Amino acid sequence: MRLGAGHLEGTPLPGEAGNSAIAGHRDTFFRDLKDIRPMDEIQIQTPTALFRYQVDWVKVVDPDDLSVLAPSTESALTLVTCYPFYLVGPAPRRFVVHAHQN
């Protein structure tokens, strides 16, 4: 993840049915997630297509809370980064954004 965000193995790719999960560092690639709100649009560009998602919810969870990665019947996107954003050292929580494909 030093070179970008990473797709979580075992989840579908963006644009596919199910809950695609992507993780990134809070102090680099996902630093702007601190400003995201429900109804905001997220765009994911892949080599073959551009996918648009609308944010449903944002929440902070414990690192072992895997419910945020639950499978979905629709094309969904979950972004995960460490929290709090401005902490030096290991982060005790996770900041999670969930969105559905437009």
N, C-alpha and C positions, 0 to 999 in steps of 0.2 A: 504494500500500500504506500510505499514511498513515492511511487510515480503516479498515483491517482487513486481513485476510489476502487473498491473491489467488490465483485459480485459474489454473494455468499453461495457456496457450493450446495447443491440440493434444492435450490429455488429456481423457478423458471427464469428465462431471460426476459428483459423488458419487451413488452408487446405480446408476450405469450399469456395464455390463460393461467391464472394463479397469482401468487404473491411473490413478486421478484424483490429480493432483498439486496441492498447495496450498502456497504460500510465505508467510511472514510474518516480521516483524522480531523479532529475538531479545530486544530490550529492551522490547517492548510486548506485542503480541498472542500471541507464541509464547514468552514468557519462562518459562512454567511447563513447557515441554517438557523442561527440564533434569531434571525429576523423573519423567518417564514411564519405564515399564518394560514388558518383554514381558508379555503377558496383560492389561495394562490396557485399559479400554474408552475409546474415543473416540466422541463423539456429534457429528454434523454436522447442524445444522438448516438446511433450505432453506425457501423460501416454501411448498413443497408437501409436504414430508415430513421425518421425522427418520430419519437413518441411523446405525446403530451398527456400529462396527468394533472388532476386537480386535487389539492390537499384536502383531506377529510378531517384529520386531527393531528395534533402534536402533543406529545407527553414525555415525561421523564420517568424512567423505570429503573429497577435494580438490574444489574448485569445478568442475573440468572433468570430474568423474566422472559421466557421464550414465547409467551402468548402473542407477542407483537409480530411474530413470524408465522402465525397460523396460516394454513393454506386458505386460498380464496377461490371461489368459482368464477369470479370476474378477473380481468387483467388489473392487478393492483401493484403498487410500488411501496416498499418500505425502505426508508433511509435511516441509518443508525450511525451515531457518533458518540464519543465520550462526553460526559457532562460532570461538572460545570465547564463552560467554554474557557474560562480564564484561570483555571487552576494549574499550578505548576506541579507536575508529578502525576501519579496514577489517579485516574478519575473514578469515583465511587459509584457513579450512576451512568445511565445511557439516555441520550436524547433521541427520540424516535419520531419520524414523520411518516404518516401513512396517507397514500393518495390512490385514486382510481383513475383509470385511463379514460380520456375524453373520446 
